[in-house]
């Protein structure tokens, strides 16, 4: 079969792919912020001595890590609309779904990183007269963030790649944009290779950004 | 513990903001209840828009061309139906096929137009309009072949079918004395026919029609081998809307517009 990569630029194909890319990037970016917030709260919650908070956090983790993303999206977008007349927009449901799903994984990254910090750090902080939360914020978390970065990079990259189920809830993300073009011209190889390249560029950028922060933070830290 | 409040509050406010935004939207889209008339018909009257769910990856029924526009048989026909219903605009919501029925139930759109077969299974959850096109299996023969009028004439003859499709089982179970020539691809099936290695091809009617139209040397017999019909999916509570869609289809068939669209996409 003759390959023709020019089909990527035929008509509106390229701009359709670009708008798909934009949808993917912007939605995963917002989901990423939400997931970091949720991850921090749930991660701290799992270690909390408040029984209610810690069991709520455990339930959250068990539920969102234990069910597939696609199922959660279906519940959020279609289920709520059918069962409870709560009509979320597709992008709202998408960001919420991605964010909550990824948040459960981030929470374990947060917990793991915090628990890896030596116990003595907390004891030292408390003996200086700082409260538990103060010590957490000023001593433990800054150190923990450094250890979180590599697995967070993994999680964010996975999030970008996992955004394709969004097409089931009418979000025209990158993969869907590609499928629509393929359905018209049947150039599977060219179109999917183009999409792969776009995903790669996004994720390569993410890994570079995370790498930048890692270097920056290790320069400031005592141990490299 | 007090100190946790600082963490709790932002989290709660995120969730609240989400649900509030959701409520706001619901009021915006679903505000036209209350009257005795059909909800969808009322909405069309108000907004002059019909919102249609479709999976635009299925030539020639619905797909997007190089200009990124929705085109196809279903697209043209539903636009004509919408016009009859008094909607000036048709808004398409593109989603994967498995999202169509839940999307309809969740009121994300008013109607499904996506080459969907009317089946008893689907009828349990949604209603269908009258059929707007026959699907199912059909026989394709060369134009100059007058000997074959239907399935009965194919006994003992060679018939090409595509591996793994419904046609294979259909012939196996109902016409075991027809000699099957199983090929890998659609195209090979048609080539077998054109090169005279087989007498006929058994395949899905719409695809066969498109090929016959583009090719000109073959024709599709009218006999229906299996009964399968395409229909528009509509929510069960919108009986009056279903009636209106059926009436619109009827009108289009009477004034010739329907035939025009059929010929444009499937040939005469």
Interface residues (C-beta under 8 A of the other chain):
Chain A: X10 X11 X12 X13 X15 X16 X34 X37 X38 X40 X41 X44 X45 X48 X49 X50 X53 X74 X77 X78 X79 X80 X81 X82 X85 X86 X87 X88 X89 X90 X92 X96 X131 X132 X133 X167 X168 X169 X170 X172 X176 X179 X180 X181 X182 X183 X184 X185
Chain B: X1 X3 X4 X6 X7 X8 X10 X11 X14 X18 X19 X21 X22 X23 X25 X26 X29 X30 X56 X57 X58 X59 X63 X64 X65 X66 X67 X68 X93 X94 X95 X96 X98 X99 X102 X103 X105 X106 X107 X108
